[in-house]
């Protein structure tokens, strides 16, 4: 029988070497708590969430923020010309705010499927913004 101090030291070494369980960030349980987080922070939260619906939601939020940033850049580049980029930027922001507002209210009301619907709404909004960035918004026809 090994000495108790030896057993204790061996246990401490093993516990230090063994991988520790990954803890989810609190944002994974409060999906509406970080409205102003930047894309990098949202992607970090997405990586930490075990729930694939929440991870997808945070990933879409990050992609939407990045697409809005590209639209803002286009609007600044075309400032001297009359263009629709600024309008698209405001539409994108308003659309996201409405999505978030209605989804938060439904989620707090107990509708769990709301987060998946919100992620799908972001996916559609990202598609529209990416088409605008690519110059395909006129061919898109407002779908």
N, C-alpha and C positions, 0 to 999 in steps of 0.2 A: 504494500500500500504506500503510494507516494505521500510525501509530506504535504500538509494542507497549504503551505505557502507556495509550494511548487505547483500544486493543482490550481491555485488562484492565479498565479503568474501565467500558467498555460492558458487558462480561460480568458484572461485579459488580452493575451496575444491573439488568440483565435477571434475574439470579438472585434479586435482592431483590424484584422485582416479580412474578415468576412464582409461581403457587400452589405451595406445597410439598406433597409427598405426605403424606397423613394417616397417622400411625402408630397402629396399634392399641394399646390399653392392654394391659399384661401379663395383666390379668384375663381377657382374651378367650382366652387359652391355658391358664388355670388356673381352670376354672369353679367349683371348690370352695374357693378361697383366701380368700373374703371372706364368711364365714358371718354376721357381725354387722353388715354394711353396712346403712345406712338406705336408704329407698326412693329418695331423691334421688340418692345415690351409685350405686345399682343402675341407675337410669335413665341416668345419665351413662355407665356402663360399656356399657349396651345400645346407646347411640348410637355408641360407639367401635368396636363389634365389626362386622367385615365379614361374618362367618358369620351368616346369618339364624337358624339354630337357636339359637346362643348369644345373639344379640340378643333373641330371643323368650323364652328362658329367663330372662335378667336382667330383662326387662320383667315377666314373670309373677311373679318373686320380689318385685319392687317393689310390684306390685298386691296381692300376698298380704300383704305387710307393712302396707300401708295398710288393707286390709280387717280385719286383726287389730287395728289401732289403733282402727278404728271399733267393733269388737266390745268392746274394752276400755273405750271411752268409754260404750257402752251398759251394760256391767256396772257401771261406777261410778255412772251415773245411776240405776240400779235397785238400788243397794246395800241399801236398806231393805226391799226386797221379795224374796221368794224367786223367782229367775228362772234361766233356763238360759243366760244370756249368758256367765257365767263358765265354765260347762262348755263352751260352744262355743269360747270363747277357748282353753282348755286343749286341746281336741280339735284345733283348728286348728294350734296350735304343735306338738303331738305328731305330727300327720299330716305336717307339713312336715319335722320332724326325721327321721321314718322315711323319707319320700321321699328326702331328701338323703342319708341314711346308706346306704340300699341302692343308690341311683344312683351315689354316689361309688365304692363298692366295685366295682360292675359296670363303671364307666367305667375305673377303674384296671386292671381285668382285661382291658381291650381291647375292650369292647363300645361302639362309637361311637354306636350308635342309642339308647343310654341317655339322652343329653341331651335328645333329642326326646321320649322317654317321660316324662322328668322335667318338661319344659315342659307336656305334656298333663296330668300329674298336678296341677301347680299350677293349670292352667286349671279343672279340675274342683273343686279345693279353693276357688278364688276364687268359682266359681259358687255353691257351698254357702254360703260366708260372705256373699255378696251377698244371697242369699235370706233368710238369717237377719236381716241388717240391714234388709231390706225387710219383715220380718215374715211371710215366706212359708215359713219352715222347717217349720211343721207340715203345710202342704200338700205340701211337697217329699217327704215320706215316706221320708227317709233314702237316697234314690238318690244 
